[in-house]
Amino acid sequence: MSIIIVSGSGLIGRKLAALIRERGHEAVAASPSLGVSSLTSEGLAPALAGASVVVDVTNFPSWEDAAVLEFFKTSTRNLLAAEATAGVGHHVALSVVGADRLPDSGYMRAKVAQEKLIEAGGVPYTVVRATQFFEFLGGIAGSVPDPVRLPTAPMQPLAADDVAAGLAEVAVGPR
Ligand SMILES: NC(=O)c1ccc[n+]([C@@H]2O[C@H](COP(=O)([O-])OP(=O)(O)OC[C@H]3O[C@@H](n4cnc5c(N)ncnc54)[C@H](OP(=O)(O)O)[C@@H]3O)[C@@H](O)[C@H]2O)c1
């Protein structure tokens, strides 16, 4: 089975490609640095030709409300259109646990918009939701002024390795 990892150059994408190959499937990484952009559609059609599954682990470097919303909407629309043309049988996307419960966050609104487009898109899909990655905690702490105060509420971050392992199971499994 040929599985295209859109943003295969990122944190999760690189780990996922290795796990898919370990399971005996072809994993092809696609991202702007590899000549494929889901935002502009550059290189998308040839990258998806012959693919059975597309895993979307794209991310946007900015959390600016309008920009991140536009990124996830345009990227998702472009991907779904290219998948429909290529006859891709399963779209797998990585989203965030509780995204729909944080409407004050522009990033979470963008992830909810991404999920809604996938649900309405017509390509068979699985949305996998992960909590924040352990690897991201330093970035979160660094994005707020000192001192950092943790809430008393329980938190359950996930290691990126575990996120990639869960995604790999979904990607190679039945839809
Ligand atoms: N961080 C968290 O705690 C967390 C929690 C739950 C879910 N998630 C989700 O996990 C996903 C992956 O996150 P990550 O941390 O692995 O990402 P990341 O390491 O920041 O990687 C970002 C990726 O997006 C690619 N990209 C940027 N613009 C693109 C475009 N126009 N077309 C295609 N690819 C593009 C980059 O490609 P280049 O390298 O070529 O620029 C890179 O591969 C995201 O969807 C995020 O919402 C994250």
Ligand as a Chemical Component Dictionary entry (heavy atoms), coordinates in Angstrom:
data_LIG
# 
_chem_comp.id                   LIG 
_chem_comp.type                 NON-POLYMER 
_chem_comp.pdbx_formal_charge   0 
_chem_comp.three_letter_code    LIG 
# 
loop_
_chem_comp_atom.comp_id 
_chem_comp_atom.atom_id 
_chem_comp_atom.alt_atom_id 
_chem_comp_atom.type_symbol 
_chem_comp_atom.charge 
_chem_comp_atom.model_Cartn_x 
_chem_comp_atom.model_Cartn_y 
_chem_comp_atom.model_Cartn_z 
_chem_comp_atom.pdbx_ordinal 
LIG N1  N1  N 0  1.988  20.307 18.824 1  
LIG C1  C1  C 0  1.067  19.634 19.488 2  
LIG O1  O1  O 0  1.151  19.495 20.727 3  
LIG C2  C2  C 0  -0.094 18.997 18.739 4  
LIG C3  C3  C 0  -1.095 18.331 19.433 5  
LIG C4  C4  C 0  -2.121 17.692 18.714 6  
LIG C5  C5  C 0  -2.137 17.765 17.312 7  
LIG N2  N2  N 1  -1.163 18.460 16.678 8  
LIG C6  C6  C 0  -1.181 18.496 15.189 9  
LIG O2  O2  O 0  -0.099 17.731 14.720 10 
LIG C7  C7  C 0  0.162  18.099 13.359 11 
LIG C8  C8  C 0  1.641  17.975 13.063 12 
LIG O3  O3  O 0  2.394  18.786 13.939 13 
LIG P1  P1  P 0  3.992  18.727 13.943 14 
LIG O4  O4  O 0  4.419  19.277 15.263 15 
LIG O5  O5  O -1 4.480  17.374 13.497 16 
LIG O6  O6  O 0  4.339  19.760 12.780 17 
LIG P2  P2  P 0  5.747  20.452 12.526 18 
LIG O7  O7  O 0  6.881  19.629 13.057 19 
LIG O8  O8  O 0  5.643  21.886 12.923 20 
LIG O9  O9  O 0  5.875  20.349 10.943 21 
LIG C9  C9  C 0  5.137  21.214 10.132 22 
LIG C10 C10 C 0  5.056  20.580 8.798  23 
LIG O10 O10 O 0  4.139  21.311 7.989  24 
LIG C11 C11 C 0  4.711  21.389 6.715  25 
LIG N3  N3  N 0  4.087  22.424 5.932  26 
LIG C12 C12 C 0  4.159  23.757 6.124  27 
LIG N4  N4  N 0  3.509  24.373 5.135  28 
LIG C13 C13 C 0  3.026  23.390 4.300  29 
LIG C14 C14 C 0  2.334  23.384 3.072  30 
LIG N5  N5  N 0  1.993  24.529 2.486  31 
LIG N6  N6  N 0  2.031  22.193 2.456  32 
LIG C15 C15 C 0  2.382  21.010 3.050  33 
LIG N7  N7  N 0  3.078  20.947 4.220  34 
LIG C16 C16 C 0  3.396  22.145 4.823  35 
LIG C17 C17 C 0  6.195  21.561 6.945  36 
LIG O11 O11 O 0  6.906  21.233 5.753  37 
LIG P3  P3  P 0  8.389  21.794 5.449  38 
LIG O12 O12 O 0  9.296  21.116 6.453  39 
LIG O13 O13 O 0  8.671  21.342 4.065  40 
LIG O14 O14 O 0  8.328  23.271 5.616  41 
LIG C18 C18 C 0  6.403  20.521 8.048  42 
LIG O15 O15 O 0  6.558  19.227 7.511  43 
LIG C19 C19 C 0  -0.487 19.488 13.173 44 
LIG O16 O16 O 0  -1.609 19.366 12.307 45 
LIG C20 C20 C 0  -0.973 19.879 14.585 46 
LIG O17 O17 O 0  -2.184 20.606 14.562 47 
LIG C21 C21 C 0  -0.139 19.055 17.333 48 
# 
loop_
_chem_comp_bond.comp_id 
_chem_comp_bond.atom_id_1 
_chem_comp_bond.atom_id_2 
_chem_comp_bond.value_order 
_chem_comp_bond.pdbx_ordinal 
LIG N1  C1  SING 1  
LIG C1  O1  DOUB 2  
LIG C1  C2  SING 3  
LIG C2  C3  SING 4  
LIG C2  C21 DOUB 5  
LIG C3  C4  DOUB 6  
LIG C4  C5  SING 7  
LIG C5  N2  DOUB 8  
LIG N2  C6  SING 9  
LIG N2  C21 SING 10 
LIG C6  O2  SING 11 
LIG C6  C20 SING 12 
LIG O2  C7  SING 13 
LIG C7  C8  SING 14 
LIG C7  C19 SING 15 
LIG C8  O3  SING 16 
LIG O3  P1  SING 17 
LIG P1  O4  DOUB 18 
LIG P1  O5  SING 19 
LIG P1  O6  SING 20 
LIG O6  P2  SING 21 
LIG P2  O7  DOUB 22 
LIG P2  O8  SING 23 
LIG P2  O9  SING 24 
LIG O9  C9  SING 25 
LIG C9  C10 SING 26 
LIG C10 O10 SING 27 
LIG C10 C18 SING 28 
LIG O10 C11 SING 29 
LIG C11 N3  SING 30 
LIG C11 C17 SING 31 
LIG N3  C12 SING 32 
LIG N3  C16 SING 33 
LIG C12 N4  DOUB 34 
LIG N4  C13 SING 35 
LIG C13 C14 SING 36 
LIG C13 C16 DOUB 37 
LIG C14 N5  SING 38 
LIG C14 N6  DOUB 39 
LIG N6  C15 SING 40 
LIG C15 N7  DOUB 41 
LIG N7  C16 SING 42 
LIG C17 O11 SING 43 
LIG C17 C18 SING 44 
LIG O11 P3  SING 45 
LIG P3  O12 DOUB 46 
LIG P3  O13 SING 47 
LIG P3  O14 SING 48 
LIG C18 O15 SING 49 
LIG C19 O16 SING 50 
LIG C19 C20 SING 51 
LIG C20 O17 SING 52 
# 
